[in-house]
Amino acid sequence: MTTILDVQQLFVHFSTSGKVIRAVDGIDISIKRSETLAIIGESGSGKSVLGLALLGLLPANCTVDGIVQYRGADLLTLPENELEMIRGSKIAWVPQNPAGAMNPSMTVGSQIGEPISLHVEKNRTTVRKKVLELLQFIRITPPEERIDSYPYSFSGGMLQRSLIAMGIAGLPELLIADEPTKGIDIMNKQAVSALLQILRKKGITLLVITHDLAFARNLADRIAVMYSGRIMEIRERKSFFDGPLHPYARGMLRSLPENGLHPISGRTRESDKYDGGCRFRFRCTYAIERCKVEPPLIALPEGAAVRCWLYD
């Protein structure tokens, strides 16, 4: 498969209260056409910041450096007007917190129809027809009634599926979904997972940002583990869940209910207090003297990689 998005040495640093928060600190990652890549990690690992940085959606109080290569262009250096033509039409973003992401003063149908009007079709009758088709596709029925409803009348799961409908409305090549199962019940999680599986089978490339390991295991082709702004492990999904390599990844899997709910001890250090060593070593039972020097992302067979001296 060819690469659709290639991220090289991406840094996102926030300056606040005299500190520099290194939310994303040198990320190298690529996404292949028609694959589903899941980025997993604890809250605060930098997953969502990474996703926002790819499309230039971060606030002005941060510094973004690196290369985000898409179709021969570096998205980080494109003028805003050119980037706006890519957002929604080529690469779409599905934000977390659907209740906060939807405009309460606009109907759900008009919000789903907006990217269609911007990137696909201007005719109002045709746009409305396409919105009805999307509502039917995401199983919000009857679409003829729901199209003119406001967000307050939708459940959390319905709003999340509506955000996904907005994301695919402009017919993008790549859909980035940020925590698409956060805050919704198990039945709605299954509905969102089923919807993304359909998109996956249609050949849409998916970048899914999640802390939900069961969701990632059900959906992804590859898994990338983030911790404190760094990629710690990249593996094919089955290999990862059969036997994760990085001690942090092993701890994440041990914390699952089926594995006894064993939490990882300790807590993540603030990023402005890093001292150049492995960022996980203060919580790691395998830590040795060498871990005072941060390891590189070590390449392994079959496209895998892990950031740990155990594999050097």
C-alpha positions as CSV (number, residue, x, y, z in Angstrom):
1,M,0.0,0.0,0.0
2,T,1.1,3.5,-0.8
3,T,1.6,6.1,2.0
4,I,-1.2,8.7,2.2
5,L,0.3,10.8,5.0
6,D,3.9,11.0,6.2
7,V,4.8,12.8,9.4
8,Q,8.4,13.5,10.1
9,Q,9.9,15.0,13.3
10,L,6.7,16.7,14.4
11,F,7.0,18.9,17.5
12,V,4.2,20.8,19.2
13,H,5.3,22.9,22.2
14,F,3.1,25.2,24.3
15,S,4.5,28.1,26.3
16,T,2.5,28.8,29.4
17,S,3.4,30.4,32.8
18,G,7.1,30.4,32.0
19,K,7.0,26.7,31.1
20,V,7.4,24.8,27.8
21,I,4.9,22.0,27.5
22,R,6.2,19.5,25.0
23,A,2.9,17.9,24.0
24,V,4.3,16.3,20.9
25,D,8.0,15.9,20.9
26,G,9.5,14.5,17.7
27,I,6.9,12.2,16.1
28,D,7.7,10.1,13.0
29,I,4.7,8.2,11.7
30,S,3.1,7.3,8.3
31,I,-0.4,6.2,7.4
32,K,-0.9,3.9,4.4
33,R,-3.8,4.3,2.0
34,S,-6.9,2.4,3.0
35,E,-5.5,1.3,6.4
36,T,-6.8,2.0,9.9
37,L,-4.1,3.2,12.3
38,A,-5.1,3.6,15.9
39,I,-3.1,5.8,18.2
40,I,-3.5,4.8,21.8
41,G,-2.3,6.0,25.1
42,E,-3.4,7.6,28.4
43,S,-5.0,11.0,28.7
44,G,-2.3,13.6,28.4
45,S,0.0,11.6,26.1
46,G,-0.4,14.0,23.2
47,K,-2.7,12.0,21.0
48,S,-5.3,14.7,20.3
49,V,-2.7,17.4,20.0
50,L,-1.0,15.3,17.3
51,G,-4.3,15.0,15.4
52,L,-5.1,18.7,15.6
53,A,-1.6,19.6,14.5
54,L,-1.9,17.6,11.2
55,L,-4.6,20.0,10.0
56,G,-3.4,23.2,11.5
57,L,-6.2,23.4,14.1
58,L,-4.1,24.4,17.1
59,P,-4.3,27.8,18.9
60,A,-1.8,30.5,18.3
61,N,0.0,30.0,21.6
62,C,2.0,27.0,20.4
63,T,5.0,26.2,18.2
64,V,4.6,23.6,15.5
65,D,7.6,22.3,13.6
66,G,8.3,19.3,11.4
67,I,6.9,18.0,8.1
68,V,3.4,16.6,7.4
69,Q,3.5,15.4,3.8
70,Y,0.3,14.9,1.9
71,R,0.2,14.5,-1.9
72,G,3.5,16.2,-2.3
73,A,2.7,19.2,-0.1
74,D,3.8,19.9,3.4
75,L,0.5,20.8,5.3
76,L,2.4,22.8,7.9
77,T,3.7,25.3,5.3
78,L,0.5,25.7,3.2
79,P,-1.2,29.0,3.2
80,E,-4.5,29.0,5.2
81,N,-6.7,29.3,2.1
82,E,-5.1,26.2,0.5
83,L,-5.3,24.2,3.8
84,E,-9.0,25.1,4.0
85,M,-9.6,23.4,0.7
86,I,-8.0,20.2,2.1
87,R,-9.8,20.2,5.4
88,G,-13.1,18.4,4.9
89,S,-12.6,17.5,1.3
90,K,-9.4,15.5,1.4
91,I,-8.7,15.1,5.2
92,A,-11.6,15.4,7.6
93,W,-11.5,15.8,11.4
94,V,-14.1,14.2,13.8
95,P,-13.7,16.0,17.2
96,Q,-14.3,14.4,20.6
97,N,-17.1,15.7,22.8
98,P,-20.0,15.7,20.3
99,A,-22.2,17.8,22.6
100,G,-19.6,20.6,22.6
101,A,-18.7,20.2,18.9
102,M,-22.2,20.7,17.5
103,N,-23.6,24.2,17.1
104,P,-26.8,24.2,19.3
105,S,-28.4,26.9,17.2
106,M,-28.2,25.0,13.9
107,T,-30.1,21.9,12.9
108,V,-28.1,18.7,12.7
109,G,-29.0,18.4,9.0
110,S,-27.6,21.8,8.1
111,Q,-24.4,21.0,10.0
112,I,-23.9,17.7,8.2
113,G,-24.7,19.5,4.9
114,E,-22.1,22.3,5.4
115,P,-19.1,20.3,4.1
116,I,-21.2,19.0,1.1
117,S,-22.0,22.6,0.2
118,L,-18.4,23.7,0.6
119,H,-16.6,20.8,-1.2
120,V,-19.1,18.7,-3.3
121,E,-22.4,20.3,-4.3
122,K,-24.0,23.8,-4.1
123,N,-27.6,22.9,-5.1
124,R,-29.7,23.0,-1.9
125,T,-32.1,20.3,-3.0
126,T,-29.2,18.0,-3.9
127,V,-27.4,18.8,-0.6
128,R,-30.5,17.9,1.4
129,K,-30.9,14.6,-0.5
130,K,-27.3,13.7,0.3
131,V,-27.8,14.6,4.0
132,L,-30.9,12.3,4.1
133,E,-28.8,9.5,2.6
134,L,-26.1,10.1,5.3
135,L,-28.6,10.1,8.1
136,Q,-30.0,6.8,6.8
137,F,-26.4,5.5,6.5
138,I,-25.6,6.3,10.1
139,R,-29.0,4.8,11.2
140,I,-30.6,7.9,12.5
141,T,-34.2,7.4,11.4
142,P,-36.6,8.5,10.1
143,P,-34.2,10.8,8.3
144,E,-37.0,13.0,7.0
145,E,-37.9,14.0,10.6
146,R,-34.4,14.1,12.1
147,I,-32.8,16.3,9.4
148,D,-34.5,19.4,10.9
149,S,-33.9,18.5,14.5
150,Y,-31.5,20.4,16.8
151,P,-28.6,18.7,18.7
152,Y,-30.3,18.9,22.1
153,S,-32.9,16.3,20.9
154,F,-30.1,13.8,20.0
155,S,-28.5,11.3,22.3
156,G,-24.8,11.2,22.8
157,G,-24.4,8.2,20.5
158,M,-26.6,9.9,17.8
159,L,-24.5,13.1,18.0
160,Q,-21.3,11.1,17.7
161,R,-22.5,9.3,14.6
162,S,-23.7,12.7,13.2
163,L,-20.1,14.0,13.6
164,I,-18.8,11.1,11.7
165,A,-21.4,11.8,9.0
166,M,-20.1,15.4,8.9
167,G,-16.6,14.1,8.5
168,I,-17.4,11.9,5.5
169,A,-19.9,14.3,3.9
170,G,-17.1,16.0,1.9
171,L,-15.9,12.6,0.6
172,P,-12.4,12.7,2.2
173,E,-9.6,10.3,1.6
174,L,-8.5,10.3,5.2
175,L,-10.8,10.6,8.3
176,I,-9.2,11.5,11.6
177,A,-11.5,10.5,14.5
178,D,-10.6,11.8,18.0
179,E,-11.9,9.6,20.8
180,P,-15.0,8.6,18.9
181,T,-16.3,6.3,21.7
182,K,-15.6,8.7,24.6
183,G,-18.5,9.3,27.0
184,I,-21.0,7.0,25.2
185,D,-22.5,3.7,26.5
186,I,-21.6,0.2,25.3
187,M,-24.5,0.0,22.7
188,N,-23.5,3.3,21.1
189,K,-19.8,2.3,21.1
190,Q,-20.8,-0.8,19.2
191,A,-22.8,1.4,16.7
192,V,-19.9,3.7,16.2
193,S,-17.5,0.8,15.8
194,A,-19.8,-0.8,13.2
195,L,-20.1,2.5,11.3
196,L,-16.3,2.9,11.2
197,Q,-15.9,-0.7,10.0
198,I,-18.2,0.1,7.1
199,L,-16.1,3.1,6.2
200,R,-13.0,1.0,6.5
201,K,-14.4,-1.6,4.0
202,K,-15.2,1.2,1.6
203,G,-11.5,2.0,1.5
204,I,-11.5,5.3,3.5
205,T,-8.2,5.7,5.4
206,L,-8.8,6.0,9.1
207,L,-6.6,7.6,11.8
208,V,-8.3,6.8,15.1
209,I,-7.2,8.4,18.3
210,T,-8.4,6.5,21.4
211,H,-7.7,5.3,24.9
212,D,-10.3,2.5,24.4
213,L,-8.1,-0.6,23.8
214,A,-11.0,-2.9,23.1
215,F,-12.2,-0.5,20.4
216,A,-8.7,-0.3,18.8
217,R,-8.4,-4.1,18.9
218,N,-11.7,-4.4,17.0
219,L,-11.0,-1.8,14.4
220,A,-7.3,-1.1,13.6
221,D,-4.8,-2.6,11.2
222,R,-1.9,-1.2,13.1
223,I,-1.4,0.2,16.6
224,A,0.8,3.2,17.6
225,V,1.4,3.7,21.3
226,M,2.0,7.3,22.6
227,Y,3.4,8.3,25.9
228,S,4.5,11.8,27.0
229,G,4.6,13.1,23.4
230,R,6.6,10.2,22.0
231,I,5.7,7.1,20.0
232,M,6.8,4.1,22.1
233,E,5.7,1.2,19.9
234,I,4.2,0.6,16.4
235,R,3.0,-2.9,15.6
236,E,0.5,-4.8,13.5
237,R,-2.7,-5.1,15.6
238,K,-2.7,-8.9,16.2
239,S,1.0,-9.0,17.0
240,F,0.5,-6.1,19.5
241,F,-2.4,-7.6,21.4
242,D,-0.8,-11.0,21.3
243,G,2.4,-9.7,22.9
244,P,3.2,-6.0,23.3
245,L,6.9,-5.1,23.5
246,H,7.3,-1.9,25.3
247,P,6.8,-2.1,29.1
248,Y,4.3,0.7,29.0
249,A,2.2,-1.1,26.4
250,R,2.4,-4.3,28.5
251,G,1.1,-2.3,31.4
252,M,-1.8,-0.9,29.4
253,L,-2.9,-4.4,28.5
254,R,-2.5,-5.7,32.0
255,S,-4.9,-2.9,33.1
256,L,-7.8,-4.4,31.0
257,P,-10.6,-6.1,32.9
258,E,-10.0,-9.5,31.3
259,N,-6.4,-9.3,32.5
260,G,-7.2,-8.4,36.1
261,L,-7.4,-4.6,36.1
262,H,-3.8,-4.1,37.2
263,P,-3.0,-0.4,37.0
264,I,0.4,1.0,35.9
265,S,2.1,2.3,39.1
266,G,3.2,5.9,39.3
267,R,2.2,8.9,37.2
268,T,3.4,10.6,34.1
269,R,6.0,13.3,34.7
270,E,5.3,16.8,33.6
271,S,6.9,17.3,30.2
272,D,8.9,20.4,31.3
273,K,10.8,18.2,33.8
274,Y,12.2,15.7,31.4
275,D,15.9,15.1,31.9
276,G,16.9,13.4,28.7
277,G,16.2,9.8,29.7
278,C,13.4,7.4,28.9
279,R,10.2,9.1,29.8
280,F,8.7,5.9,31.2
281,R,11.6,4.8,33.3
282,F,10.2,6.2,36.6
283,R,7.2,3.8,36.3
284,C,9.1,0.9,34.7
285,T,10.0,-2.3,36.5
286,Y,12.7,-3.0,33.8
287,A,14.5,0.3,34.2
288,I,18.3,0.2,34.3
289,E,21.2,2.7,34.3
290,R,21.2,2.9,30.5
291,C,17.6,4.2,30.6
292,K,18.9,7.6,31.8
293,V,19.6,8.1,28.1
294,E,16.4,8.1,25.9
295,P,16.4,5.2,23.4
296,P,15.6,5.9,19.7
297,L,12.6,4.3,18.0
298,I,14.3,0.9,17.2
299,A,13.2,-0.7,13.9
300,L,12.1,-4.3,14.0
301,P,11.0,-6.8,11.3
302,E,7.7,-6.4,9.5
303,G,7.6,-2.6,9.9
304,A,7.4,-2.7,13.7
305,A,9.3,-0.4,16.0
306,V,9.8,0.1,19.7
307,R,11.5,2.8,21.8
308,C,13.2,0.7,24.5
309,W,16.7,-0.4,25.2
310,L,15.5,-3.9,25.9
311,Y,15.4,-4.4,22.1
312,D,18.7,-2.8,21.1
